[in-house]
Amino acid sequence: MYLQHKPIPGYWYTNIVGQLVQVRLLLHARGRVQRVLIEYANGRREILDLPGWYGLDLALHSPRRERRELIRDL
């Protein structure tokens, strides 16, 4: 079983079969995350509630790199 990671917009995750998934958007209601919009590497998008997100059994693949970090690395 993979660790349960909080959904973070812009971060990439992998599922147990190796598919890449990126968190695109978090939808909040009453100050709490209610829905997560994810996008697979093939472009397919899906909206999940939090139990659905945690049910995906994802592992953090790599955090996105901020533009400042990319420029600094040049």
N, C-alpha and C positions, 0 to 999 in steps of 0.2 A: 504494500500500500504506500502511496506517495504521501508526503506531508500536505496538510491542508493550508493553502496559501490564500491570503486575502486578495481579492481582485484589485489590481492596480492598473489604471488606464495607461496604455502604451507598452506595457510589459508583455513579453511572449512566454507562453507556457507550452508544455508538451503533454499529450495524454498517454495512456499506457500502450498505445499502438504507434506512438511516435509522431502523430499529427501535430503541427504547430497551430496554436490558437493565440490570438492577441485580444486583450481587453480593449475595446474601443471607447466604451462609455459606461458610466455608472449613473443610474437613475435613483434619486433620493426622494423620500417622502417622510415628512415629520422628522427630519434630521437624521434619518438612517438610510442606508443603502437598501433599496427594495428590488432592483433589477440590474442585471449586468448584460451589456451588449457585447458579444464576442464575434470575432471574425476569424475564420479558418484561413490557412494560407491559400486555398483555392478560391477565396472571395466569398464563400457562403457565410451569411451572418445569422445569428441566433440570439434571441433575448431569453435570459434565464432568471428565475428567482434565486435567492441565495442558497436554498437547499439544492436546487438544480446545479448551481455553480460548484458547490462542494462535492456533489455527487459525480462530477466529471473526473475526479481523482487525478488532478493535474500536478505537474512538477514545474517549478520555475525554470525556464529555458535560458533566458538572458534578459536583463533589464535593458530598457532602451537607453541610449546614450544621449545626453543633452548636447545640443549644438555647441555649447561652450567647450565641452570636453573634446568633441571632435576637432574643433579648431585648435585647441591646445596641443593635441596629439600630432599635428602637422609639422 
